[in-house]
Amino acid sequence: MKKSIKETIMGMGSNLDRRDFLKGALAVGAGLALHQAIAKAEEPIGVAKPGNVAGLTAPPVNVVRAGFVGVGGRGTGDMIEFLKCDGVEVNAVCDIVPAKVDCAAGIVEKKQHRKPVGYSSGPEDFKRLCQRDDIDSVFICTPWEWHVPMAVYAMQCGKHAFMEVSAAMNIADCWQLVETAEKTRKHCMMLENCCYGESELMVLNMVRQGVFGDLTHGEAGYIHDLRDLKLSGQGEGAWRTQWSVDHNGNLYPTHGLGPVAQYMNINRGDRFDYLTSMSSPAMGLHQASIKKFGPNHPMSKIDYKCGDMNTTIIKTAKGRTIMVQHDTTSPRPYSRINLISGTLGTFSGYPDRIALSPNSHEWQEVEEYRKKYRHPLIAKAGEKAKGAGHGGMDFIMMYRLVDCLHRGLPLDMDVYDAAAWSCIVECSEKSVANRGNSVDIPDFTRGAWKTTLPLGIVS
Ligand SMILES: NC(=O)c1ccc[n+]([C@@H]2O[C@H](COP(=O)([O-])OP(=O)(O)OC[C@H]3O[C@@H](n4cnc5c(N)ncnc54)[C@H](O)[C@@H]3O)[C@@H](O)[C@H]2O)c1
């Protein structure tokens, strides 16, 4: 008959104190984990569809020749960081607002002493930009609903597509990105700058060096009080708010989730399997609207669907869990949570702190780890990143992307990452609508996650 853990430990004889008992229990747990790992390894390895683009490379280039589509707040910022890199050109810019094209063209001219060609003849004019033969990369920084049609068209024109977050807002569009990237064999990368934060890169480095042991759980989020922006009608406020009227789920999952997915080697040894998701009531925007405009204003009559706080829990194929939250309407400080937990310790962001075995009952400051585990990218480009957008990570992302294109290296994030991280929007929405019941997350790699090697970002 199978013995309980206590019987097993006690059967080992001797006067075990509580610590020994726990040590023994952990050893049994580790044995179990090993057994499960071996059992999993014996599962048949899925055969990736021919044409899988994990690890895709493009021939090296001396100059990255870019076009930017959507030069509002973010597009202009991305373009400025891109222009700080060596070996780049911006040859075309596009926006439906001619004044924004003029402004962006002026910024480019100052830097490269030559104006890019401007396109602003309506919402489909990006196509003329994509057709140009003096660009090989299209940066897409438009509202969410435009990312996929623009990226697909750019790839069909033989260009790499780099789109802002989230890459896509539904599962069908995620598949469209994957299938187009596989067919055209062009890079399709989501510009997830948060994977290049100094803390996130340090944690990635620590994870790779085994500091936290075997990873078991992560927590991620996008908690950002955007009430003023969402009621402003300006910039993102002109389009983002409508998503809160029409959808209820995690509308913006990738900023927090991207780094945690990289810690866990998602799509490179593990994958998102299924999720369950719930939303709190939708109250914040309505109440903020009444305060700002008065109860009789049309803005205050809007029926918002998106719950103020959405909490999603993802289960991975290896059994790990990831909590992902989204809240852009509650009064609280900004946070992407950035927590990763393993058998030897835990790191948590906001504020950064660490707890490592055996001194894990209290949080410790991370300063002493910053130097030891500084990521090579920060060591190399950190000085130049000072003053750049979002604490420097916007430049680090562009620097790394441009360097990979110059050297013909695979990119740190591929189309499968863009799809897996972004599809949480629709998967969470489906779960919320069905009392939090679980929803399967598609395997966009079609089994290749089992054989794709982890990122070589730490050299
Ligand atoms: N990574 C980050 O930290 C970060 C920060 C902010 C925004 N974003 C993302 O960047 C994207 C843009 O956000 P934003 O804040 O710049 O919004 P924005 O509204 O300021 O800019 C979007 C621009 O796209 C233009 N546009 C709309 N439709 C177009 C079309 N068919 N053709 C050409 N141009 C078109 C608009 O005129 C506008 O100038 C969004 O996906 C957002 O989620 C990312």
The ligand as an SDF file (V2000), in Angstrom:
LIG
                    3D

 44 48  0  0  0  0  0  0  0  0999 V2000
    4.9020   49.9460  -25.9030 N   0  0  0  0  0  0  0  0  0  0  0  0
    4.4670   50.9680  -25.1950 C   0  0  0  0  0  0  0  0  0  0  0  0
    4.9940   51.3130  -24.1440 O   0  0  0  0  0  0  0  0  0  0  0  0
    3.3050   51.7380  -25.7230 C   0  0  0  0  0  0  0  0  0  0  0  0
    2.9690   52.9900  -25.1950 C   0  0  0  0  0  0  0  0  0  0  0  0
    1.8940   53.6750  -25.7470 C   0  0  0  0  0  0  0  0  0  0  0  0
    1.1710   53.1180  -26.7940 C   0  0  0  0  0  0  0  0  0  0  0  0
    1.5200   51.8970  -27.2720 N   0  0  0  0  0  0  0  0  0  0  0  0
    0.8180   51.3000  -28.4090 C   0  0  0  0  0  0  0  0  0  0  0  0
    1.1120   52.0650  -29.5740 O   0  0  0  0  0  0  0  0  0  0  0  0
    0.0010   52.0890  -30.4440 C   0  0  0  0  0  0  0  0  0  0  0  0
   -0.3760   53.5300  -30.7530 C   0  0  0  0  0  0  0  0  0  0  0  0
   -0.7040   54.1830  -29.5580 O   0  0  0  0  0  0  0  0  0  0  0  0
   -0.5400   55.7640  -29.4120 P   0  0  0  0  0  0  0  0  0  0  0  0
   -0.5540   56.0590  -27.9690 O   0  0  0  0  0  0  0  0  0  0  0  0
    0.5670   56.2740  -30.2260 O   0  0  0  0  0  0  0  0  0  0  0  0
   -1.9230   56.2530  -30.0380 O   0  0  0  0  0  0  0  0  0  0  0  0
   -2.1460   57.5630  -30.9110 P   0  0  0  0  0  0  0  0  0  0  0  0
   -3.6070   57.6460  -31.1140 O   0  0  0  0  0  0  0  0  0  0  0  0
   -1.4180   58.7090  -30.2780 O   0  0  0  0  0  0  0  0  0  0  0  0
   -1.4200   57.2490  -32.2860 O   0  0  0  0  0  0  0  0  0  0  0  0
   -1.9560   56.4220  -33.2710 C   0  0  0  0  0  0  0  0  0  0  0  0
   -1.7220   57.1000  -34.6050 C   0  0  0  0  0  0  0  0  0  0  0  0
   -2.1650   56.2340  -35.6400 O   0  0  0  0  0  0  0  0  0  0  0  0
   -2.7710   57.0490  -36.6300 C   0  0  0  0  0  0  0  0  0  0  0  0
   -3.6440   56.2110  -37.4530 N   0  0  0  0  0  0  0  0  0  0  0  0
   -4.8600   55.6860  -37.1600 C   0  0  0  0  0  0  0  0  0  0  0  0
   -5.3080   54.9410  -38.1860 N   0  0  0  0  0  0  0  0  0  0  0  0
   -4.3560   55.0040  -39.1620 C   0  0  0  0  0  0  0  0  0  0  0  0
   -4.2550   54.4600  -40.4680 C   0  0  0  0  0  0  0  0  0  0  0  0
   -5.1910   53.6750  -40.9900 N   0  0  0  0  0  0  0  0  0  0  0  0
   -3.1460   54.7460  -41.1990 N   0  0  0  0  0  0  0  0  0  0  0  0
   -2.1620   55.5190  -40.6960 C   0  0  0  0  0  0  0  0  0  0  0  0
   -2.2190   56.0760  -39.4560 N   0  0  0  0  0  0  0  0  0  0  0  0
   -3.3120   55.8090  -38.7070 C   0  0  0  0  0  0  0  0  0  0  0  0
   -3.4940   58.1070  -35.8360 C   0  0  0  0  0  0  0  0  0  0  0  0
   -3.7970   59.2510  -36.6130 O   0  0  0  0  0  0  0  0  0  0  0  0
   -2.4850   58.4050  -34.7410 C   0  0  0  0  0  0  0  0  0  0  0  0
   -1.5990   59.4440  -35.0970 O   0  0  0  0  0  0  0  0  0  0  0  0
   -1.0790   51.2860  -29.7370 C   0  0  0  0  0  0  0  0  0  0  0  0
   -1.0360   49.9720  -30.1980 O   0  0  0  0  0  0  0  0  0  0  0  0
   -0.6780   51.3180  -28.2850 C   0  0  0  0  0  0  0  0  0  0  0  0
   -1.1430   50.2230  -27.5470 O   0  0  0  0  0  0  0  0  0  0  0  0
    2.5790   51.2020  -26.7570 C   0  0  0  0  0  0  0  0  0  0  0  0
  1  2  1  0
  2  3  2  0
  2  4  1  0
  4  5  1  0
  4 44  2  0
  5  6  2  0
  6  7  1  0
  7  8  2  0
  8  9  1  0
  8 44  1  0
  9 10  1  0
  9 42  1  0
 10 11  1  0
 11 12  1  0
 11 40  1  0
 12 13  1  0
 13 14  1  0
 14 15  2  0
 14 16  1  0
 14 17  1  0
 17 18  1  0
 18 19  2  0
 18 20  1  0
 18 21  1  0
 21 22  1  0
 22 23  1  0
 23 24  1  0
 23 38  1  0
 24 25  1  0
 25 26  1  0
 25 36  1  0
 26 27  1  0
 26 35  1  0
 27 28  2  0
 28 29  1  0
 29 30  1  0
 29 35  2  0
 30 31  1  0
 30 32  2  0
 32 33  1  0
 33 34  2  0
 34 35  1  0
 36 37  1  0
 36 38  1  0
 38 39  1  0
 40 41  1  0
 40 42  1  0
 42 43  1  0
M  CHG  2   8   1  16  -1
M  END
$$$$
